[in-house]
Amino acid sequence: MSSDIVPLIPKATIGQRAAAFCIDAIAVWLPSLLIGTNPIVHTIFFILLWMIMRVPVARKNQGQSLGRWAVNVKVVDPQLKRLPGVQELCKREAVLGTCAALAFAGIGGLTSTNAAVLLLLLPLAIDCSPAFTDTERFPQALHDRLAGTIVTGTRRGYFLDIKVKRLLDQVQSNVRR
């Protein structure tokens, strides 16, 4: 990625990216619970719904899925400064969706007596760790680097993160009184 475009595109924070991911993951996980108790079928259905929500829906919605729209971020191709192609989005979301499906399978397996299910959270942690460590450029996770994309801020959305901050500030000021 060239360094001359970095000042021209607003950065999305790690908090915004995490909130968008959580909103999308829960929006996909809840319908996938209706499929049944077979974990393999559950995981395949999760990945299928993830790909639908994050590729065709995001392409039709200017790079924003439900979660990205809620916190005002979008996926961009940094060289072209526009929405990435279908192939790039599919690469990106296949990696992230598989990591998310494994993480939710691990979280769902917490009721079992085997604590090894927590190892299913490891692929998601490995995928996202470069975004936490790279502070000079745009924070890119491994799935972003693979697809050649970045996540940027945008004015289009619901501003959920800002609304929650205002609500918490208001509650905090009421508690102090």
Secondary structure, DSSP 8 states (H G I E B T S, - for coil): --TTSGGGS-B--HHHHHHHHHHHHHHHHHHHGGG-S-HHHHHHHHHHHHHHHHTHHHHHTTT--HHHHHTTEEEEBTTTTB---HHHHHHHHHHHHHHHHHHHHHHHGGGSS-GGGGGGGHHHHHHHHHHHH--SS----HHHHHHT-EEEE-S-S--HHHHHHHHHHHHHHHHH-
